Structures are given as C-alpha cells and as structure tokens.
Amino acid sequence: MKEAIFLEESLKKIYDPSDFREIGHQLVDMLADHLEQVQSDSDIPVIKYRNPEEELSYWKNDLSSGSSMMDFYKEILDRSIHVHHPRYMGHQVAVPSVISSLSGLVTDLLSNGTGVYEMGMASNALERIVTDFVSQKIGYGTDAAGFLTSGGTLANLTALLAARKAKAPGLVWEEGHQENLAVLVSEEAHYCIDRAARILGFGAKGIIKVPTNSSFQIDVNVIEEYLEKAEQDGLVVIAIVGCASSTATGSYDDLAALAEIATKHNLWFHVDGAHGAGVVFSEKYKHLAKGIDQADSVVIDFHKMLLTPSLNTALLFKQGEESYKTFEQRAQYLWDSQQSREWYNSGKRTFECTKLMMSLKAYSIIKMYGEDVFEKNINRLYDQGKVFAQIIRNRDGFELLMEPEANILNFRYLKFSDSDLNANNSKIREVLLQSGKFYIVQTMINEQRYLRTSIMNPLTKEEDFEALLDEIEIIAKSL
Ligand SMILES: Cc1ncc(COP(=O)(O)O)c(C=O)c1O
C-alpha cells in the first residue's frame, strides 16, 4: 500500500482564505488611512530619511522581533517615500490611482504569467485593447500593434533589437555581428539608450550622441554631419532615437524633423516617450510630440504620466509585424510554432517569459474614470509646471533654467557667491531630504547644479510650490 505523503498544517496555512480576508481588510484600512493622511496633512513628512546602514540594521532585527504583520506593514509605510504626498516632486514615478493599485492586488493573487495565451486569457485580451487604444492616440494606422513590458528601459532595448532586425545588413540574430552598428541619439537621452546600444554589442562607438540646442532638444541641423562622420568611421547607423521628452529638462525633440531624416537615410525611427509621450492623449499638449505617428516604434510608460504603479510600459510598433520578428527562435514547449504571429501569445514579442498582468492596471483606470482620464492628468501636471515656473520667476533670488515644456522644472537659488553656488544648492537639496518636508532631486546642467522637480501629483497646489520656495530661502539663510 502506498504511504500518503503528509501535508503539513503550516503549508496549508499559506493559502488560508480567512487569513487573506482578515489581514487584507486590516491592510486596506491602514492604506486608506495612509492615503487620507498624506493627502490632507502637509506636516506629515514625504520621507523620513534614514541612512542605508541604519535602515539595514533595523530590518536585520525585524525577523526576530516578534512584531505582528500589521506592525510590519506600518513600519514599511513609515520607512518608505510617499508618492501620494502633494509635496512629493522628485523622480518621475506616477502617483498610482487607487483603482490601479487595487487591480495590482488582484493580479498579484491570480499571478497569471500572460506570455502564453491561456496563462492570462483576460489580461492578454485587455493588453490588446489597451495597446490598440494607445496606438490610435499616437495616430498609427490599422497595421500598428504593441504590447506591455516591464519598464521603459527594457522597452527601449526591445525596440532597438527590433530596429537591428529590420535595418542591420547582416543576420545578427543568427550569425552575430558582421558590421559595426550604431544608433544616433541626443546627448540628453536617458542613459538606458546608451546602455541598450552597448547591450546590443555596438560598443561605445555605436552610440552617437548629438549635441542639443539651447532648449536641450537634439540639434537637427547637425545630424547629417554626424551621419556622414559615422560612415567615414566605418559605422552602419541603423536607427535614430528621439526623446519625448528628455529626462533632465523635459525637452521634446523635433520628432517631425527626425522622421524626415530617418526616412531619407532608411533608418529606424524610435521615440523614447517613456516620460512624455503621454501627451498624445491631450488635445492641448499633443503638439509637443508632433511627428510621433511617423515613428517605427514608441515607448510610453504608464507608470510615469499615466497613473499606474510601476512597472507598466507600452511598446508600440507602426508596423505590428516588426514586433514579431525581434525574437525569432524556437521555444517549442510554449507554442506550436514560433513562425505564426498571434497577438494573444505576447511572449513571442517580449523579453519576459513570465510577465506581470500589467494590462489590468491600465485598463481599470480607463474603465473607472473614463477615456479622457489621461488627458486630464497630463493637462493638470503640465499646466502646474507652467504655474510653478511663473512662481519661480516672480521670486527674488531664484533662477529658472528654462521655460518648461513638460512638468519637469530645473531652478536654483542664486544668493550665494559664485564659488558656493553649486555646493550650496546641493546642500539645500540635502537639507530638504533630511527634513522630509518636500522631496525634490538635483541635476548638473552645463556644470551647474540645479534643483529639479517633476510635478507628478495632480493634487500638488500653488501653495505647495510657494512653501517649497519659502523653505529653500530659510535653508539658504542657515548655510
Ligand atoms: C526619457 C526616459 N526614458 C527611459 C526611462 C527609463 O524608464 P524606466 O524607469 O521605466 O525603466 C526614463 C526614466 O526616467 C526616462 O525618463
């Protein structure tokens, strides 16, 4: 007789529905209280900064502390930065809408893998609907297609892989590199483009950085020169990448001009719109990305301007067919045929094998708040960028780097001697971080230190901007 294998009670407990219900109810209440507090009480810090060693040592003791799960979650809240706080104005991370966070709970419980149709039937169908919706807003035709993937960095790499497949003279995927390939991009592009080119095996020479004009947009007048020089150097340029917008200053490249150059030279035209391509949803601001509909591929992060938790990125192709060619290899255990091109087996086109059910988080926002929700958010954040710019300009002692095109602003406090300017603006940011009253970041532009803010929270108001500048003046006086 076969001996039954004993199933430990403690293992059964892992899936106990009553635990899920009990802890879940308490947790949702705790998170709702947290949201209420950070949105209504500006005295609550955006961040309670602790240094890395202190943080590590706290958590090293946690497992043996005997504290409850609720104590644990409370501590996690206390020791995390609060993006829902209206005075969070730092890195470009969306303030997730509540419905997308709740959809996240659903997807984390279901944990469908989505790469293969039946491992995510609903999420694959929703992914098709969401990506078709974005394609239509870009202005693409019916041949367009796309998918969701884990972040702008990965999406840009995937797009450049597709570009290589389409434009490299040799069969790189099958036979390795035959030529010295290269991509051309603005010197203001996000570092992930540089990294992608190197991952693709192009080396440092294979990332050609074109200088920018005074508005930090790629200087389209010198691109021909750079292409000629590349040819003389024995490089085969396969793609031009446009920024919509750039990370440091939120500048939009002239996409229409880039499209023209790409067509003339038979290059792939890719738009890194991780941050700012969301303007395609806005009647008021879509002019910033004029020409985006001519791009062969576009990246848009839902987790930046489009209200979902990280990570959640759309990669769209003007010719959907191109997206199937990127990874043509056998994965027999997954699909009957690698050659067939079904929209519903998204793993054929993505880096990921197992992939998060991202589509639910984007789709639920549209379902709950309506199709124009993204437009409203973009308009509010970009409008607030202009309001803040005006406030900075009106304040004695402050300098605004440039009129913002997007919701990203760079400015500095000037009432220091020239030799102290950079160091003291850095100190201002450091003191702000330590106090936790605001969260902003900093950047170097033309060797000058600037304080950098991204207005990510539609609930951030004029009084928050004024209060930030007041606080900077107080800190500056204490230096
Ligand atoms: C223009 C741009 N591209 C790409 C990225 C990288 O995107 P992700 O953080 O989703 O990987 C960023 C991030 O800030 C960005 O601003």
The ligand as an SDF file (V2000), in Angstrom:
LIG
                    3D

 16 16  0  0  0  0  0  0  0  0999 V2000
   13.0770   59.5140  -21.0860 C   0  0  0  0  0  0  0  0  0  0  0  0
   13.1990   58.2620  -20.2690 C   0  0  0  0  0  0  0  0  0  0  0  0
   13.4250   57.0880  -20.8880 N   0  0  0  0  0  0  0  0  0  0  0  0
   13.5390   55.9350  -20.2090 C   0  0  0  0  0  0  0  0  0  0  0  0
   13.4600   55.9180  -18.8380 C   0  0  0  0  0  0  0  0  0  0  0  0
   13.6090   54.6120  -18.1040 C   0  0  0  0  0  0  0  0  0  0  0  0
   12.3390   54.1070  -17.8640 O   0  0  0  0  0  0  0  0  0  0  0  0
   12.0530   53.0360  -16.7100 P   0  0  0  0  0  0  0  0  0  0  0  0
   12.4180   53.7050  -15.4290 O   0  0  0  0  0  0  0  0  0  0  0  0
   10.5960   52.7480  -16.8660 O   0  0  0  0  0  0  0  0  0  0  0  0
   12.9060   51.8430  -16.9960 O   0  0  0  0  0  0  0  0  0  0  0  0
   13.2300   57.1150  -18.1370 C   0  0  0  0  0  0  0  0  0  0  0  0
   13.1440   57.1310  -16.6700 C   0  0  0  0  0  0  0  0  0  0  0  0
   13.0770   58.1350  -16.0330 O   0  0  0  0  0  0  0  0  0  0  0  0
   13.0900   58.3100  -18.8780 C   0  0  0  0  0  0  0  0  0  0  0  0
   12.8750   59.4870  -18.2720 O   0  0  0  0  0  0  0  0  0  0  0  0
  1  2  1  0
  2  3  1  0
  2 15  2  0
  3  4  2  0
  4  5  1  0
  5  6  1  0
  5 12  2  0
  6  7  1  0
  7  8  1  0
  8  9  2  0
  8 10  1  0
  8 11  1  0
 12 13  1  0
 12 15  1  0
 13 14  2  0
 15 16  1  0
M  END
$$$$
